[in-house]
Amino acid sequence: MAVFVLVHSPSVGPATWQPVAQCLTEAGERVIVPSLLAVGDGPPPYWARVVADVADGLSGLDQAERLMLVVHSNAGVFVPVLVSGLGRPITGCIFADATVPALDGSTPMAPADFLPFLRGLAGPGGRPARWPAWWDEADAASMYPDAETRTAM
């Protein structure tokens, strides 16, 4: 049986996977939810920190254990570097509402026409806030079951 590795989008946090991790664990599956919260710290390239942070999350596993990577949103663009960089057997990859990387060349993290919106959200260091903060409180409230969940995201 493979270990489910739930990889969150860099725009949100690992709490986005908490309900899924709980359901899988209750069903008897082994689950790891590595944190990518610090991936944007420091200069590019960011992909190396994605691989390092996911690898850190796997540190308690035997090197031969098979992994099922489950990626959300823009974490999908990191699948090729995770598969090649983790140095572990990968059983499969599941894209949960995730960006599918291009077969050749690069895959943009956002469409060009969305970049002005993102630049308008830039805070210190030129990085936008986490995804939930992109929207008015009233609009964001409808996306979550309660304020506690919204804050966790």
Protein Blocks (a to p, Z undefined) as FASTA:
>chain_A
ZZddddddfkbcfklmmmmmmmmmmnopacddddfklmmgocddfklmmmmmmmmmmmmp
cfklccddddehjllmmmmmmmmmnopacfbdcdehiacddfehcddfbdfklmmmmmmm
pcehhiacdfklmpcfklmmmmpgbfklmmmZZ
